[in-house]
Amino acid sequence: MRAVVCKELGLPEQLVVEALPSPPCGPSGVRIKVAGADVNFPDVLIIQGKYQMKATPPFVPGAGVAGTVLEVGEKVKHVKPGDTVVAFTNVGGFAEEVVADAALCLPLPPGLDLAEAAAFPLVYGTSYHALKQRGQLKAGETLLVLGASGGVGLSAVQLGKKMGARVIAAASSVDKLALAKASGADALIDYSKQSLKDAVKELTGGQGADVIYDPVGGALGEECLSCIAWNGRYLIIGFASGPIPNLAANRLLLKGASAVGVFWGAFAQREPQLNAANFRELFAWYAAGEIRPHVSKRYPLAQAPQALRDMMDRKVTGKIVVVP
C-alpha cells in the first residue's frame, strides 16, 4: 500500500510517499480501506514532535479516517468486512489502509460521502464532548466560539445551535465570519479589528458568555476570562495560535467560573461507551442533514504534505481531507 511517512521529525516538506506492507490486524483491530483521511492541526504538531501524544519515526501521520472494513480481529463484534466506518487512529491515517482499535471504530449510517465523513469524527467528537460533558451547555445560554471558521470552530457553532444556545462566532476576517454565519452563528466578532472582551460584553449586555470554546489560546485565551459570565465555563480545546495562555485565576474566582480541559482522544479511549453514545446522536443528526462538515478542499495522497503546510500556514477554512 502507499502511505505518507514521517522519517524524521520536522516540517511537512520532509514527509515522503512510499510503498509499505499492509498493516496486520490483530485480535482487537479493524483493517480499513481508507476513502478519506482527516487533516487536523495536531497532525502538524505531531510530525514536529510538539504534540502531547508523541510518535517515534518512522510513522504515518493522520488521526481520523473513513472507509470500508476489509478485515476484523477475532474479538471484534460490532463491525464486519464490507461495513463503512469512521475511526480515530492517532497515527496511520494518511495511507491506503490503516488498522484502528475496534473501540475507536464506529459504523456509519448508509449513503454518506466517505471522504466527507472522514472530516467528521475528530472535530464533532471533540466539540460535542466539550459542549455536552465538559461545558454542560444548556439551551438559552450564550456560547462564544473562537476560531469559528476552522474545523472544530464550525462544528462547535453548529452543535451550539443544535443544543439551543445563542452562538457568538469570533474569527479574524470577514470571509471567515461569513462561513460561521452560514453555519448558524447568531452574532459575529472580528477580533482582528475589535476588542474581543469589549465586543462580547456589548453583545451580552455586560453579562459575558456562559461557555467559551477556545481552540486558539495565546493572548485571545487570556482575554476570554475578562468576558466570561458568572458560573461560566472556559473550555480549553487547543493552542492553534502557538502560545499557551497564562490564565488569571483571580478572574475565575471573582466570576465563580471554571477553566476546563478538553481532550477528546483520551475521553474516547477511557470512556468508549459514553463516546459511542455521543456518536449515535451525532450520526443521527448528520444523516438527517442537521449538521455537516464543511470540506473546503480534497488532496490526493501525494499532496498530503501540502495539505499539512496549508494547515500550518492557516490557509484552511472548514475542513480539508486527504483522499488516497
N, C-alpha and C positions, 0 to 999 in steps of 0.2 A: 504494500500500500504506500501511497505518497503521504508525506507529513511535513509540517514545518518544524524544524528542530532548532532549539537554542543550545548551541555547543559551548558557549561561554557567556557569562552574564554581561549584558551591555545593551546597546541600542537596537531598535528594530531592524536596522540595516545589516546587522550581524547575523540575523536568522538565515537559515538555508532551507530549501525544499529538497528532500531526497526520499529514496525508497527505504522503507523499514519493514521488518516482518510484521504480520498481523499480530496484535496483542493476544495473549492467552486469556481465556475467560475466567477460570477459577470457579469454585463451588457457589459463591455468592455474587458472581459477576454477571453482567449483561453486555454482550458484544453488540455494538450498534453500527450500522452503515450510516455515516453522517450525511445528512441532507443540508444542514446548516450549522455553523458554529458561531456563537455569540462573541462579540468583541466588547470588552469592558475595560475600564480604567485600571483595575487591578492587574490585568494582563500586561499592561505597560510597566507596572511596578515589579511584577514577579520576574520578568526577563532581566531586570536590573538588580535583582536581589534586594529590593526595597519594600517588599510586601511582608505582612506579618506571617503569612504562610510561605515558607521557603521551599524552593525546588532546586535540586542539585543537577547541574548539566552533566550529560546531555538530557534534555527533556523536551516534550512537545507542549507548548503553551495552549491555552484555550480552556475555559472553565465550564461552559454550558453548551449543550448540543441538542439538536432534534434529529430524529432519523428513524430508521426501521430496524427492529431487533433481528439480528442474524443468529444468535445463539444465547442460551441462558445456562447458568450453572445449576447443579442438581438441587440446590437449596432454594432456588427462585421459583415462586409460585404465582406471583401477581401479573407477570407479563410472559409472553411466549414469542417464538420466532414468527415474524410477519406483523407483529403489533407496531404501531407508531408511538414513539415516546419522546419525552424530553428528559434530560439528565444533567446533573451537576457533577463535574468530574475533577475539579481543582486544576488539573492539567490534562493534556492529551487531546483536547477538542479540535485543534487545527490539523485534522488528518482525515483520511477517507474512512477509517474505522477507529473506534475507541471502545474501551471497556469501562463501564461505570459500575459502582457499587449498587446493588439492587435497591438498597434503602433510599438511594438518591435518584432513582429512575421511576418516572411516573407516566402511566399511559395517557395518551392524548385523545380528546374527542375526535371522531372521524371528520374528514373533509377539510382539515386545516392545511394551509400552506406551510410545509415543514420548514422551509428556510425562514419564514417569518416567525414561526413558532419557536425557533431557536433563540430569538431575541426576547422571549417571554419569561423564562423561569427565574433567572437571577434578579432582574430588575423588579418584576412583580412579586416574586417571593420575598425580596428584601423589603419592598415598600409595604406590603400587606402585613408582614411580621412587625415592621416598625410601627405602623399606624394602629394595628389591632392589639398585639400583645404588649409592645413596649410603650407606645404612646397612649393607648386606651382612648383613641379619638372617639368622640361622641357626636351624634347628629346635632347641628346647631352651633358647634364650636367653630372657631377660626383656626385654619391651618395655614401656616406660612411655609412655602416651599422655595428653597434656594436652588440655584442651578436648574431652573424649572424647564429648560429646553433639552436637557440631556436625557438619557435613557431612564435612570432612576427618578429624575425630577418629573418627567412627563407621566410616568406610572403613578407617582405619588399624587399628582394633580388629578388624574383620572379616578384613582381609588378614593381620594379625599372626597370628591364629588359623589361617588357611589355610596360612601358612608354617611352622606348628609351634611358634610361640613361646608362652611364658606371658605373658599380657597383663594389665597393671595399668592400669586406666582411672581417670583423675583428672578431676573436674569440680567444679562449685560448688554442687550441690544434690542432694538425694535423688532427685528426679524425673529429673534428667539422668543420674545414675548408674544408675538403673533401666533407662534406654534403652541405655546402654553394656553393662549386664549382659545384656540381651536380645540384643545383637549378639555376645555370646560372651566378654566380659571375664571373667577368672579372679578378679580381686581389684579392690576399689574404694577410692578415696580421695576424700573430700570436703574439698578444700583451702580451703573457706570456714570449716571447723571444726577442722582439724588441720594440723599442720606437714607440708608435702609431703615434705621430706627425711627427717624422722623416720619418717613412715609408710612410705616406700619402704625405708628401712633395716630397719625391723621386718619388712616383708613379704619381704625378700630375705635375712634372716639376716645383715645388715650388709654384704652384698656389693655392693649397688646394682644399678641397671638397666643391662643391656648396651647397649640402644638406647633413646634418649629422643626422642620425636616431639613437637615443640613448635610449635604454631601460635599460641600465646598471647603469649609474650615477657614483657617487663616484669619485675617482681620475681620471678615464678614461674620465668621463664627463668634468672635469676641463681641461684635456689635449686637448679636442676637439677644444676649441676656439683658440688654437695655430696652428691649421691646417685647419681652415675654409677659404674659398675663399672670395674675395671681393663680397659684396652683398650676402654672404652665409646665409643659414637658418639652425640653430641648433634646431632640433626637440626633445623636452623633452617628452619621452614616459613613462619612469618609472625609478625605482631605485633598480633594482634586486640585485645589489651588497650591498645594505644596506644604506650607507651614501648618503645624498642629496648633490650634488656638489655645491661648492661655486664658482659661475661663475664670471670671471674677466670682469667687464663691460667695462673696457678700451679697451679690445680686440674687443669687439663688436663695439665700437666707431671707432677704427682705421680701421676696415675692412668694415665698413658700413653694419654690419651683424645684424641678428636678432636671438634672442632666443625665441622659440615659443612653448607654451604648447599644448599638445595633450591629450584630454580626450574624447575618442570615445563614452563612455556610456552617458555622458551628451549631446554630439552632437546628438546622436541618439534620445534622448528624446526631445531636444529642436528644432531640425530641422529634423523631421521624413521624410518629403518629399525628402529632399536632400540625407538623408541616404538611402532611398529606391531607389533613382536614382543611387547611388553608387553601391548598391547591384544588380541592374539589369545588370550593366556592369560586376560585379564580377561573378555573377552566369552564365552569358553567357560564360565567359572565362573558368569557372570551368567545365561547361557542355561540352565545346569543348576540354577539356584536356589541356588547355594552362596554367593553374595554378592549384595547388593541394596541400593540406596539407600533410605533411609527418608524418603519425601516427606511432610512434615507438613502442607503447605498448597499449594494451587494458586491463583494470582491471574490474573484476566483482564488483558489488556494495559493497560487504563485504570487498573488498580490497581498497576502496576509501581512507581510512586513509593512507595506504601505498603509494598510488599514490601521495598524498599531501606531504608525507615525502620524496619521491623521488624528487619531485619538489623543496621542501625546501632545500634538500641536493645537488641540482644542478646535479642530475644524469640523467636528461632528455635531449634528443635531439629531435628536432622537436616538435611534439605534442603527448600528451597522453590523453586517454579518459576513462571514466567510463561507463560500459555497464550494465545497470540493468538486 
